[in-house]
């Protein structure tokens, strides 16, 4: 029974109108336009239910195997007006990640896209 599942690392960038994800172990990328939108004029994460639904769709697109069911998520909120990630947004991302099968969630507090080397450092540091 042991060894049938592995933890898949996924880098997820959340924009106002779309979500981009990259599976870090095989570099597979997907993007999904959010409908209904997860953002409004005031908040980047305004619709938790839509976020959760979209994340589940993305996880299913990145993982077709029935055996692999645990994930490591690295979340990043991307917006020109974003200065920092609020505690409410962190809690929302953490809860959504755990609800989608992650047992490890890391939230970046900046919006610059990271390369594979930086993401690997984050994954190995924990």
N, C-alpha and C positions, 0 to 999 in steps of 0.2 A: 504494500500500500504506500509505503514511503517512496519518494522519488518519482511518483507519477505526475506531480505538479511542480512547476517552477514559478518563480516570481518574474514577471515580465516588466521591465522598466519602460514607462511611457512618459514622454515629454509633451505636455498639453499647454498650448498658448490660447488664451481666451481673449477675443476681440469683441467689439460691440455687436457685430453682426455675423460673426463666424467663430468656429473653433477649429484650430489646427492641431494635429497630433502626430507624433513621430515615435514609432516603436524603436527603442534604442539598441535592441539586440540584433535586429536585422535591417534597420534603416527604412522600414516601410512607413510611408506618410499617407495621411488622409486629411481632408478638410471638409467641414460641414457648415453650410449656412444655417443659422439658427432661425427656426420658424416654429412656434412664435418666438419673437426676440427675447433674449435673456437680459437685455439692457433697456434703459429708458434715458431721458434727458439728464437725470440726476445721478443714477447709479449704474455702474458697469454690471453688477450682478443684482438685477431687480426681480428676476423670475426663477426661483429655485427649482420648481417643478420642470420647467423647460430645460434648465441646465442639466438636471439629473437625467432626463430623457435623452438629451443629446449626447451626454457622456456615455450612456449605455449603448447607444447606437455606434459611437466611435469605438468603444471597446470591442463590440461584436465585429466591426469591420476589421480591426487589427488582429483579432484572435479568432480563427475559425476552428481551432482544436477544442474538443470537448474535455480534454484532460487538463489543460492549463487554465487555472482559475484564480490565481493570485497575482497581484500587480503592485508595482511601485510607481506612484505618480509624482511627477514634478510639474506643478502648476505655475503658470505665469500669466498674470493679467497684463494686457497690452492696450494702452490708450495714451494719446498725446497729452491729455490733461491729468493723467494719473501721477501723483507725487509719491504716494505710498499705499500699501494695502491695509485696509482697516481691519480691526479685530473681527467685525461681523463678516467681512468677506473671507477672512482666513477660516473662521468657523464654518461658513457655508461650503467652502472648497474642501475642507477636511471631511465634513459630513458626507458630501457628495462623493468624494473619493472612496470613503469606506463603504458607502452604499453600493458602489459599482464594483466592489471586489478587491480594492486595494487594502493591503495591511500596512502600508507605509506611504505617507503623503508628505511632500516637501513643497513649500510655497515660496517662490522667489519674490522679492520685494522691489524688483526693477523690471523695466520692459525691454531691455536689449536682449536680442536673441542669443542664446548660448550655443557654442559649438560642442562637438562630441567630447573633446578633452575636458571642458569645464563641467559638462554633465556627468562624465565619468568620475570626476573628483567628488562631486556631490554624492553620487551613489556609493562610492567606496568609503566616504567619510562617516557614513552612518552605519 
